[in-house]
Amino acid sequence: MWCIFWRCWSDQSRGKGKMVSHAVMQNGWYRFVPLLAFLAVYTITCLTGAIFFLLDVEAFVLLYEYFSGAAVPVLGGYERFVAVCLLVAAPCFMAAGYTFTTSHLVCRIFPSAGTEVQPGKYMQTGVALLFLVSASITVWSLLKSGAFNELAAWTDYAAYVGARWKLFRELGYFEFVNIYLALPFIAAWLALIVPFRGHARFAAVLVIGLVVVLLTFFLFQKKSIIVSVIIFGGALLLDASALFGREWVKRAGLGIVILTIAYFLAVIVPVMSDGSRTAEQSSEVAGGDFGVQSAAPTGTSQPEVKGEMSGEASQDSEARIGKPGTLTEEEIQHRRNYIADRMALHESRAKQIWLYTLMAPLTRTSASALFYPVVFPDEHPYYGIDLGQDILGFGHMPDDTIVVWRFMNPNISGSASAPYQFVLYSQIGLIGALAGSLVVGAALGFAWAWSQISFGREIRALAGCGVVLFAIYIAIDGVRNSIFSSYGMLWYLLMILAIWAVSNIGRLSFSR
């Protein structure tokens, strides 16, 4: 990925200060970047797997149930209709809202960013010091939690799970905010304004990026690394996109390939190394890669638990269900025996683990998403629209992730995750979810246009990266968690507002 950045910076030295125009937002593919990011992540983590489940592809279903211990629901006629509408129609409504906003409202609402003002040396020094402070706090947090002593956990799945849970217990909410968001954000800001040129610039930014990646590596979560790379590398790539247009697509594509390979290595190594005890020997359920600190900031540090690679099918878990809880013990045992017999026909245990590991992204939210039409409203009433009433002092926070998890894994504590439209469905039903998708798409398009037209270079790149990151979040989680979690966009927005204020002060005080 670093080779991508090198060309960006060398070209940037010849064309700094160039703005993204209204014409690019109106006519170019560039205006669809967040939407494309959402669709890509959504297709991989939910849609594809859900289609396999709905079509009852036996090998896929058996691998999931055998290794996760969770059931895949058998949907009735209406439930299947609701699931298909949420899977296909809701993203279409979202795309329609996004396209309308970016096509018809951009030029009417947003002014041009105006003249670019280069940061002065005092601002560059201040951002560098801020980065050192954030990195130092991160090191202190990891030291006190003993994370640096757990490096070998990446080669042993059971130890990997234990290290994750230890960090969940030891680190506070705002410590996660610092590691997940503040550190890569400040690093990206520093990389955008670093005063060096040529090879010195490349070396400086490489060091900054490596510091961020290495520190987040000790959280023992793939998500923390991915989020850091998206913020740091994405900001640089978005900044470069204004300079060499369509050629940027090739570099972005190469970066995505590298990131994908790194992700699969992070998935495979803990369960396939020679010294690993593998998944079934782990005594705890693995925490979700995108689920840390999903509570409001007032809560204590609690991980969101998923069913990925949790071992053999649990003796306490139900098998596949039509209506939850309707199967008898004999039927449940029959399903377990059938799965075990069918899995025994596969060539080897190692091959089974490899296959499940490779298909893990496809089951990230697909199984839990299919439970929503089963659970709501027959087994649990709709919650009503969640506008954060509990944060304002009245009402209650919906607990759909916990409710759905209980139907998936009745005797294992945890919570599930599903794309935003399924969360909306649990609150306001099918029609509300479709209408809400239109609103979400329009808001996403509005935020993208605002970030790309109304600001100067550094803020445009950072803010745009935040919009893309939010689009990725809602592809795997609800809007609420995507905003208020420790990795949520509330904190990202506050940092954008802070850098905007600093930049405006810099125009008066810090300019050369």
ZIPEDA-V538458 format. One record per residue. N is the residue number from 0. RES is the residue in one letter. SS is DSSP state (H for helix, E for strand, L for the rest). PSI is psi in whole degrees, 0 to 359 (999 if undefined). OMEGA is omega in radians with two decimals (none if undefined). Layout:
N & RES & SS & PSI & OMEGA
N & RES & SS & PSI & OMEGA
This chain:
0 & M & L & 331 & -3.11
1 & W & H & 333 & 3.08
2 & C & H & 332 & 3.08
3 & I & H & 316 & -3.08
4 & F & H & 328 & -3.08
5 & W & H & 311 & 3.14
6 & R & H & 324 & 3.12
7 & C & H & 311 & -3.05
8 & W & H & 324 & 3.11
9 & S & H & 321 & 3.07
10 & D & H & 326 & -3.12
11 & Q & H & 326 & -3.14
12 & S & H & 340 & 3.12
13 & R & H & 351 & -3.06
14 & G & H & 34 & -3.07
15 & K & L & 149 & 3.10
16 & G & L & 359 & -3.11
17 & K & L & 138 & -3.05
18 & M & L & 153 & 2.92
19 & V & L & 126 & -3.04
20 & S & L & 166 & 3.03
21 & H & H & 326 & -3.13
22 & A & H & 319 & 3.09
23 & V & H & 315 & 3.14
24 & M & H & 329 & -3.10
25 & Q & H & 318 & -2.93
26 & N & H & 337 & -3.04
27 & G & L & 163 & 3.05
28 & W & H & 339 & -3.07
29 & Y & H & 326 & -3.08
30 & R & H & 351 & -3.13
31 & F & H & 9 & -3.06
32 & V & H & 308 & 3.13
33 & P & H & 321 & 3.13
34 & L & H & 316 & 3.11
35 & L & H & 322 & 3.10
36 & A & H & 316 & 3.10
37 & F & H & 310 & -3.07
38 & L & H & 322 & 3.13
39 & A & H & 310 & -3.13
40 & V & H & 318 & 3.14
41 & Y & H & 317 & -3.14
42 & T & H & 319 & -3.10
43 & I & H & 315 & -2.98
44 & T & H & 344 & -3.07
45 & C & H & 300 & -2.95
46 & L & H & 310 & -3.09
47 & T & H & 311 & 3.13
48 & G & H & 320 & 3.13
49 & A & H & 321 & 3.10
50 & I & H & 317 & 3.09
51 & F & H & 318 & 3.11
52 & F & H & 315 & -3.13
53 & L & H & 324 & 3.10
54 & L & L & 355 & 3.11
55 & D & L & 49 & 3.06
56 & V & L & 109 & -2.90
57 & E & H & 312 & -3.09
58 & A & H & 319 & -3.14
59 & F & H & 313 & -3.13
60 & V & H & 316 & -3.12
61 & L & H & 315 & 3.12
62 & L & H & 316 & -3.13
63 & Y & H & 309 & -3.08
64 & E & H & 324 & -3.10
65 & Y & H & 315 & -3.07
66 & F & H & 328 & -3.10
67 & S & H & 331 & -3.05
68 & G & L & 2 & -3.13
69 & A & L & 155 & -3.14
70 & A & L & 154 & 2.99
71 & V & L & 124 & -3.05
72 & P & L & 147 & 2.98
73 & V & L & 115 & -3.01
74 & L & L & 141 & 2.99
75 & G & L & 181 & -3.07
76 & G & H & 307 & -3.13
77 & Y & H & 320 & 3.12
78 & E & H & 321 & 3.09
79 & R & H & 320 & 3.09
80 & F & H & 314 & 3.11
81 & V & H & 316 & -3.13
82 & A & H & 315 & 3.14
83 & V & H & 319 & 3.10
84 & C & H & 316 & 3.14
85 & L & H & 323 & -3.11
86 & L & H & 321 & -3.00
87 & V & H & 308 & -3.04
88 & A & H & 319 & -3.10
89 & A & H & 312 & 3.06
90 & P & H & 328 & 3.08
91 & C & H & 317 & 3.07
92 & F & H & 319 & 3.10
93 & M & H & 314 & 3.12
94 & A & H & 322 & 3.11
95 & A & H & 315 & 3.10
96 & G & H & 319 & 3.12
97 & Y & H & 313 & -3.10
98 & T & H & 317 & 3.12
99 & F & H & 315 & -3.11
100 & T & H & 310 & -3.08
101 & T & H & 338 & -3.11
102 & S & H & 324 & -2.95
103 & H & H & 346 & -3.05
104 & L & L & 347 & -3.01
105 & V & H & 301 & -3.05
106 & C & H & 335 & -3.09
107 & R & H & 334 & -3.01
108 & I & H & 314 & -2.94
109 & F & L & 130 & 3.02
110 & P & L & 166 & 3.06
111 & S & L & 154 & -3.09
112 & A & L & 336 & 3.11
113 & G & L & 201 & -3.05
114 & T & L & 133 & 3.10
115 & E & L & 134 & 3.08
116 & V & L & 120 & -3.13
117 & Q & L & 140 & -3.13
118 & P & L & 142 & 3.10
119 & G & L & 174 & -3.07
120 & K & H & 329 & 3.13
121 & Y & H & 322 & 3.08
122 & M & H & 317 & 3.11
123 & Q & H & 318 & 3.09
124 & T & H & 318 & 3.14
125 & G & H & 318 & 3.12
126 & V & H & 322 & 3.09
127 & A & H & 317 & 3.10
128 & L & H & 321 & 3.11
129 & L & H & 320 & 3.08
130 & F & H & 317 & 3.11
131 & L & H & 321 & 3.11
132 & V & H & 312 & 3.13
133 & S & H & 317 & 3.11
134 & A & H & 321 & 3.12
135 & S & H & 318 & 3.09
136 & I & H & 320 & 3.10
137 & T & H & 314 & 3.12
138 & V & H & 316 & 3.12
139 & W & H & 317 & 3.13
140 & S & H & 317 & -3.14
141 & L & H & 324 & 3.11
142 & L & H & 312 & -3.08
143 & K & H & 336 & 3.12
144 & S & H & 355 & 3.14
145 & G & L & 19 & -3.07
146 & A & H & 325 & -3.10
147 & F & H & 345 & 3.10
148 & N & H & 359 & -3.03
149 & E & H & 20 & -3.06
150 & L & H & 322 & -3.11
151 & A & H & 349 & -3.14
152 & A & H & 337 & 3.12
153 & W & H & 347 & 3.12
154 & T & H & 7 & -3.12
155 & D & L & 112 & -3.00
156 & Y & H & 316 & -3.14
157 & A & H & 316 & 3.10
158 & A & H & 324 & 3.10
159 & Y & H & 313 & 3.10
160 & V & H & 316 & 3.13
161 & G & H & 319 & 3.12
162 & A & H & 320 & 3.10
163 & R & H & 310 & -3.10
164 & W & H & 326 & 3.08
165 & K & H & 317 & 3.11
166 & L & H & 322 & 3.09
167 & F & H & 323 & -3.13
168 & R & H & 325 & -2.98
169 & E & H & 326 & -3.04
170 & L & L & 142 & 3.09
171 & G & L & 171 & -3.09
172 & Y & H & 309 & -3.07
173 & F & H & 342 & 2.98
174 & E & H & 321 & 3.04
175 & F & H & 322 & 3.09
176 & V & H & 316 & -3.14
177 & N & H & 314 & -3.07
178 & I & H & 317 & -3.08
179 & Y & H & 317 & -2.97
180 & L & H & 307 & -3.01
181 & A & H & 313 & -3.09
182 & L & H & 306 & 3.12
183 & P & H & 329 & 3.12
184 & F & H & 310 & 3.14
185 & I & H & 322 & 3.10
186 & A & H & 317 & 3.11
187 & A & H & 318 & 3.09
188 & W & H & 314 & 3.13
189 & L & H & 319 & 3.13
190 & A & H & 326 & -3.14
191 & L & H & 333 & -3.06
192 & I & H & 7 & -3.13
193 & V & L & 134 & -2.96
194 & P & L & 350 & -3.05
195 & F & L & 166 & 3.10
196 & R & L & 160 & 3.06
197 & G & H & 221 & -3.10
198 & H & H & 327 & 3.11
199 & A & H & 320 & 3.10
200 & R & H & 314 & 3.13
201 & F & H & 315 & -3.14
202 & A & H & 318 & -3.13
203 & A & H & 313 & -3.12
204 & V & H & 325 & 3.08
205 & L & H & 316 & 3.12
206 & V & H & 315 & 3.13
207 & I & H & 312 & -3.13
208 & G & H & 319 & 3.13
209 & L & H & 321 & 3.09
210 & V & H & 315 & -3.13
211 & V & H & 311 & -3.10
212 & V & H & 316 & -3.11
213 & L & H & 320 & 3.14
214 & L & H & 316 & 3.11
215 & T & H & 337 & 3.08
216 & F & H & 328 & -3.08
217 & F & L & 6 & 2.95
218 & L & L & 347 & 3.14
219 & F & L & 44 & 3.08
220 & Q & L & 130 & 3.09
221 & K & H & 327 & -3.08
222 & K & H & 318 & -3.10
223 & S & H & 321 & 3.11
224 & I & H & 315 & -3.13
225 & I & H & 314 & 3.13
226 & V & H & 318 & 3.13
227 & S & H & 316 & 3.14
228 & V & H & 320 & 3.12
229 & I & H & 315 & -3.12
230 & I & H & 310 & -3.07
231 & F & H & 302 & -3.12
232 & G & H & 323 & -3.14
233 & G & H & 319 & 3.11
234 & A & H & 318 & 3.12
235 & L & H & 319 & 3.13
236 & L & H & 319 & 3.09
237 & L & H & 322 & 3.07
238 & D & H & 319 & -3.12
239 & A & H & 333 & -3.07
240 & S & H & 330 & 3.12
241 & A & H & 346 & -3.04
242 & L & H & 322 & -3.13
243 & F & H & 30 & 2.85
244 & G & L & 236 & -2.99
245 & R & L & 333 & 3.09
246 & E & H & 336 & 3.11
247 & W & H & 331 & -3.12
248 & V & H & 319 & 3.14
249 & K & H & 317 & -3.12
250 & R & H & 321 & 3.07
251 & A & H & 318 & 3.10
252 & G & H & 317 & 3.09
253 & L & H & 318 & 3.10
254 & G & H & 320 & 3.12
255 & I & H & 319 & 3.11
256 & V & H & 313 & 3.13
257 & I & H & 317 & 3.13
258 & L & H & 321 & 3.12
259 & T & H & 315 & 3.11
260 & I & H & 316 & 3.12
261 & A & H & 322 & 3.13
262 & Y & H & 311 & -3.12
263 & F & H & 325 & 3.05
264 & L & H & 319 & 3.12
265 & A & H & 331 & 3.09
266 & V & H & 316 & -2.97
267 & I & H & 316 & -3.02
268 & V & H & 313 & -3.10
269 & P & H & 336 & -3.09
270 & V & H & 350 & -3.06
271 & M & H & 354 & 3.12
272 & S & L & 157 & -3.07
273 & D & L & 327 & -3.09
274 & G & L & 1 & -3.08
275 & S & L & 143 & 3.02
276 & R & L & 0 & 3.11
277 & T & L & 180 & -2.93
278 & A & H & 316 & -3.01
279 & E & H & 346 & 3.11
280 & Q & H & 357 & 3.09
281 & S & L & 136 & -3.08
282 & S & L & 353 & -3.13
283 & E & L & 157 & 3.08
284 & V & L & 136 & -3.11
285 & A & L & 140 & 3.04
286 & G & E & 149 & -3.14
287 & G & E & 140 & -3.09
288 & D & E & 331 & -3.14
289 & F & E & 30 & -3.03
290 & G & E & 8 & -3.09
291 & V & E & 137 & 2.99
292 & Q & L & 53 & -3.10
293 & S & L & 2 & 3.10
294 & A & L & 169 & 3.08
295 & A & L & 160 & -3.03
296 & P & L & 344 & 3.13
297 & T & L & 346 & -3.09
298 & G & L & 170 & 3.07
299 & T & L & 169 & -3.09
300 & S & L & 112 & 3.12
301 & Q & L & 125 & 3.13
302 & P & E & 152 & 3.00
303 & E & E & 123 & -2.99
304 & V & E & 132 & 3.07
305 & K & L & 173 & -3.13
306 & G & L & 15 & -3.11
307 & E & L & 129 & 3.01
308 & M & L & 46 & -3.07
309 & S & L & 6 & 3.10
310 & G & L & 189 & 3.12
311 & E & L & 158 & -3.14
312 & A & L & 127 & -3.06
313 & S & L & 141 & 3.09
314 & Q & L & 341 & -3.11
315 & D & L & 354 & -3.10
316 & S & L & 146 & 3.04
317 & E & L & 153 & 3.01
318 & A & L & 192 & -3.09
319 & R & L & 144 & -2.99
320 & I & L & 151 & 2.92
321 & G & L & 282 & 2.91
322 & K & L & 132 & -3.07
323 & P & L & 134 & 3.04
324 & G & L & 8 & -3.08
325 & T & L & 347 & -3.13
326 & L & L & 144 & 3.07
327 & T & L & 167 & 3.10
328 & E & H & 324 & 3.11
329 & E & H & 319 & 3.11
330 & E & H & 321 & 3.10
331 & I & H & 313 & -3.14
332 & Q & H & 323 & 3.09
333 & H & H & 319 & 3.12
334 & R & H & 318 & 3.11
335 & R & H & 314 & -3.12
336 & N & H & 321 & 3.13
337 & Y & H & 315 & 3.13
338 & I & H & 315 & -3.13
339 & A & H & 319 & 3.14
340 & D & H & 318 & -3.13
341 & R & H & 321 & 3.14
342 & M & H & 331 & 3.12
343 & A & L & 341 & 3.13
344 & L & L & 343 & 3.13
345 & H & L & 159 & -2.96
346 & E & L & 313 & -3.07
347 & S & L & 159 & 3.08
348 & R & H & 318 & -3.13
349 & A & H & 318 & 3.13
350 & K & H & 321 & 3.11
351 & Q & H & 316 & -3.14
352 & I & H & 318 & 3.09
353 & W & H & 312 & -3.12
354 & L & H & 315 & -3.14
355 & Y & H & 321 & 3.12
356 & T & H & 317 & -3.14
357 & L & H & 329 & 3.13
358 & M & H & 357 & -3.09
359 & A & H & 317 & 3.10
360 & P & H & 327 & -3.12
361 & L & H & 337 & -3.13
362 & T & H & 11 & -3.06
363 & R & L & 312 & 3.12
364 & T & L & 356 & -2.99
365 & S & H & 314 & -3.12
366 & A & H & 313 & -3.14
367 & S & H & 325 & 3.13
368 & A & H & 321 & -3.12
369 & L & H & 343 & 3.09
370 & F & H & 336 & -3.08
371 & Y & H & 313 & 3.08
372 & P & H & 336 & 3.11
373 & V & H & 318 & -3.04
374 & V & H & 318 & -3.06
375 & F & E & 132 & -0.04
376 & P & L & 4 & -3.01
377 & D & L & 316 & -3.10
378 & E & L & 341 & 3.13
379 & H & E & 131 & -3.13
380 & P & L & 158 & 3.04
381 & Y & L & 146 & -3.08
382 & Y & L & 334 & -2.90
383 & G & L & 156 & -3.05
384 & I & L & 133 & 3.13
385 & D & L & 109 & 3.09
386 & L & L & 23 & -3.12
387 & G & L & 30 & -3.10
388 & Q & L & 324 & -3.13
389 & D & L & 327 & 3.10
390 & I & L & 327 & 3.13
391 & L & L & 357 & 3.06
392 & G & L & 4 & 3.08
393 & F & L & 156 & -3.10
394 & G & L & 180 & -3.10
395 & H & L & 149 & 3.09
396 & M & L & 129 & 3.08
397 & P & L & 143 & -3.14
398 & D & L & 40 & -3.09
399 & D & H & 324 & -3.14
400 & T & H & 323 & 3.12
401 & I & H & 317 & -3.14
402 & V & H & 313 & -3.14
403 & V & H & 319 & 3.13
404 & W & H & 320 & -3.12
405 & R & H & 327 & 3.07
406 & F & H & 328 & 3.10
407 & M & H & 317 & -3.09
408 & N & L & 83 & -2.97
409 & P & L & 331 & -3.02
410 & N & L & 19 & 3.09
411 & I & L & 126 & 3.13
412 & S & L & 143 & 3.10
413 & G & L & 192 & 3.10
414 & S & L & 151 & -3.13
415 & A & L & 172 & 3.04
416 & S & L & 153 & 3.14
417 & A & L & 156 & 3.11
418 & P & L & 161 & -2.98
419 & Y & H & 323 & -3.04
420 & Q & H & 330 & 3.09
421 & F & H & 323 & 3.05
422 & V & H & 317 & 3.07
423 & L & H & 320 & 3.12
424 & Y & H & 320 & 3.13
425 & S & H & 343 & -3.13
426 & Q & H & 314 & -2.96
427 & I & H & 15 & 3.03
428 & G & H & 183 & -3.02
429 & L & H & 308 & -3.12
430 & I & H & 318 & 3.11
431 & G & H & 322 & 3.13
432 & A & H & 320 & 3.12
433 & L & H & 315 & 3.09
434 & A & H & 320 & 3.10
435 & G & H & 326 & 3.09
436 & S & H & 322 & 3.08
437 & L & H & 317 & 3.13
438 & V & H & 316 & 3.13
439 & V & H & 316 & 3.12
440 & G & H & 317 & 3.11
441 & A & H & 318 & 3.12
442 & A & H & 321 & 3.12
443 & L & H & 316 & 3.10
444 & G & H & 319 & 3.10
445 & F & H & 314 & -3.13
446 & A & H & 320 & 3.13
447 & W & H & 313 & 3.13
448 & A & H & 317 & 3.13
449 & W & H & 316 & -3.09
450 & S & H & 328 & -3.03
451 & Q & H & 344 & -3.07
452 & I & H & 326 & -2.96
453 & S & L & 358 & -3.06
454 & F & L & 167 & 3.02
455 & G & L & 187 & -2.91
456 & R & H & 303 & -3.04
457 & E & H & 314 & -3.11
458 & I & H & 323 & 3.11
459 & R & H & 315 & -3.12
460 & A & H & 315 & -3.12
461 & L & H & 315 & 3.14
462 & A & H & 318 & 3.11
463 & G & H & 320 & 3.08
464 & C & H & 322 & 3.09
465 & G & H & 320 & 3.11
466 & V & H & 317 & 3.09
467 & V & H & 318 & 3.13
468 & L & H & 319 & 3.09
469 & F & H & 320 & 3.09
470 & A & H & 321 & 3.09
471 & I & H & 319 & 3.13
472 & Y & H & 309 & -3.05
473 & I & H & 348 & 3.03
474 & A & L & 342 & -3.10
475 & I & L & 359 & -3.07
476 & D & L & 170 & 3.13
477 & G & L & 166 & -3.13
478 & V & H & 320 & -3.10
479 & R & H & 305 & 3.13
480 & N & H & 325 & -3.14
481 & S & H & 340 & 3.14
482 & I & H & 314 & -2.93
483 & F & H & 354 & 3.11
484 & S & L & 174 & -3.13
485 & S & L & 337 & 3.06
486 & Y & L & 12 & -2.98
487 & G & L & 165 & -3.01
488 & M & H & 347 & 3.04
489 & L & H & 313 & -3.12
490 & W & H & 325 & 3.08
491 & Y & H & 317 & 3.12
492 & L & H & 319 & 3.11
493 & L & H & 322 & 3.11
494 & M & H & 323 & 3.07
495 & I & H & 316 & 3.11
496 & L & H & 323 & 3.12
497 & A & H & 315 & -3.14
498 & I & H & 326 & 3.06
499 & W & H & 316 & 3.11
500 & A & H & 317 & 3.14
501 & V & H & 319 & -3.14
502 & S & H & 321 & 3.11
503 & N & H & 324 & 3.02
504 & I & H & 322 & -3.14
505 & G & H & 328 & 3.10
506 & R & H & 332 & -3.12
507 & L & H & 326 & -2.95
508 & S & H & 330 & -2.95
509 & F & L & 356 & -3.11
510 & S & L & 151 & 3.12
511 & R & L & 999 & none
